[in-house]
Amino acid sequence: MKTKFSPYRKILEKKAEEVRQSMSAQKAAQVVSRLDIPSDEGDLSQHHHEEWIFLNRNTIDMKLLREIGDALHRMDIGQYGICPECEEPISSKRLDAVPWARYCVTCQEQIALRIAAGEVIDEFQEAER
């Protein structure tokens, strides 16, 4: 069934595949780099730095995949494009820029301010409402 969100579904699915492929390529590069035996402390330091970068990228990619999966799920249950905080439609301009956006710009900014103020935000708290 075609909906007004069908183009976003294709974009989300394509982005998820790109992230998965990127993660696979990063993992392969990490395995290959492990085959190199560090010859001195500088090489060992470089090796540890590269591992740190790999782990951070992997964490970011996993979070993005989770956000994409959540957006696809919201699409399946008819909640895509609706901000769970204010229950208003998320603008097409925002969805064009960030198709996995959960919140409208205004609510996202308010949540960011609350996080910056030290408030702990459960990203799935709205699912319980």
C-alpha positions as CSV (number, residue, x, y, z in Angstrom):
1,M,0.0,0.0,0.0
2,K,1.4,3.4,-1.1
3,T,1.2,6.1,1.5
4,K,2.6,9.7,1.6
5,F,5.5,8.2,3.6
6,S,6.4,5.5,1.0
7,P,9.4,7.6,-0.3
8,Y,10.7,7.9,3.3
9,R,10.5,4.1,3.7
10,K,12.7,3.6,0.7
11,I,15.2,6.2,2.0
12,L,15.2,4.6,5.4
13,E,15.8,1.1,4.1
14,K,18.6,2.4,1.8
15,K,20.3,4.2,4.7
16,A,20.1,1.2,6.9
17,E,21.7,-0.9,4.2
18,E,24.5,1.7,3.7
19,V,25.2,1.7,7.5
20,R,25.3,-2.1,7.6
21,Q,27.7,-2.2,4.7
22,S,29.9,0.5,6.3
23,M,30.0,-1.4,9.6
24,S,31.0,-4.5,7.7
25,A,33.8,-2.7,5.9
26,Q,35.0,-1.1,9.2
27,K,35.0,-4.5,10.9
28,A,37.0,-6.1,8.1
29,A,39.5,-3.2,8.3
30,Q,39.8,-3.6,12.0
31,V,40.4,-7.4,11.7
32,V,43.1,-6.8,9.1
33,S,44.8,-4.1,11.3
34,R,45.0,-6.6,14.1
35,L,47.3,-8.7,12.0
36,D,49.9,-6.0,12.1
37,I,52.2,-6.5,15.1
38,P,53.1,-3.1,16.7
39,S,56.8,-2.6,16.5
40,D,57.1,0.1,19.1
41,E,55.1,2.2,21.6
42,G,54.1,4.7,18.8
43,D,52.6,1.9,16.7
44,L,50.9,0.4,19.7
45,S,49.4,3.9,20.6
46,Q,48.2,4.3,17.0
47,H,46.7,0.8,17.1
48,H,44.8,1.7,20.3
49,H,43.6,5.0,18.8
50,E,42.3,3.2,15.7
51,E,40.4,0.7,17.9
52,W,38.9,3.6,19.9
53,I,37.7,5.3,16.6
54,F,36.3,2.0,15.4
55,L,34.4,1.4,18.6
56,N,33.0,4.9,18.6
57,R,31.9,4.7,14.9
58,N,30.3,1.3,15.6
59,T,28.4,2.8,18.6
60,I,27.2,5.7,16.4
61,D,26.2,3.4,13.6
62,M,24.3,1.0,15.9
63,K,22.4,4.0,17.4
64,L,21.5,5.2,13.9
65,L,20.4,1.7,12.9
66,R,18.2,1.5,16.0
67,E,16.7,4.9,15.1
68,I,16.0,3.8,11.5
69,G,14.4,0.6,12.7
70,D,12.2,2.6,15.2
71,A,11.2,4.9,12.3
72,L,10.2,1.9,10.1
73,H,8.3,0.5,13.0
74,R,6.4,3.8,13.6
75,M,5.6,3.7,9.9
76,D,4.2,0.2,10.2
77,I,1.9,1.1,13.1
78,G,0.8,4.4,11.6
79,Q,2.7,6.7,14.0
80,Y,5.5,7.9,11.6
81,G,5.6,11.6,11.1
82,I,3.8,12.4,14.4
83,C,5.9,13.8,17.3
84,P,5.2,11.7,20.4
85,E,5.9,14.7,22.7
86,C,3.3,17.2,21.3
87,E,1.4,14.8,19.0
88,E,1.7,17.3,16.1
89,P,2.9,16.3,12.6
90,I,6.6,16.5,12.0
91,S,7.3,18.9,9.1
92,S,8.2,17.3,5.8
93,K,11.2,19.6,5.7
94,R,12.5,17.9,8.9
95,L,11.7,14.4,7.6
96,D,13.5,15.3,4.4
97,A,16.6,16.2,6.4
98,V,16.3,13.5,9.0
99,P,13.9,10.8,7.9
100,W,14.3,8.9,11.2
101,A,13.4,11.9,13.3
102,R,11.2,10.9,16.2
103,Y,10.4,14.5,17.4
104,C,9.5,17.8,15.7
105,V,12.2,20.5,15.8
106,T,10.6,22.4,18.7
107,C,10.3,19.3,20.9
108,Q,13.8,18.0,19.9
109,E,15.2,21.4,21.0
110,Q,13.4,21.2,24.3
111,I,14.6,17.6,24.9
112,A,18.2,18.7,24.1
113,L,17.9,21.6,26.6
114,R,16.7,19.1,29.3
115,I,19.6,16.8,28.6
116,A,22.0,19.7,28.7
117,A,20.6,20.6,32.1
118,G,21.4,17.1,33.3
119,E,17.9,15.6,33.2
120,V,18.0,12.0,32.2
121,I,15.8,11.4,29.2
122,D,14.6,7.9,28.4
123,E,14.3,7.8,24.6
124,F,11.4,5.3,24.9
125,Q,9.4,7.0,27.6
126,E,6.8,8.1,25.1
127,A,6.2,4.5,24.1
128,E,4.7,3.9,27.5
129,R,2.1,6.8,27.3
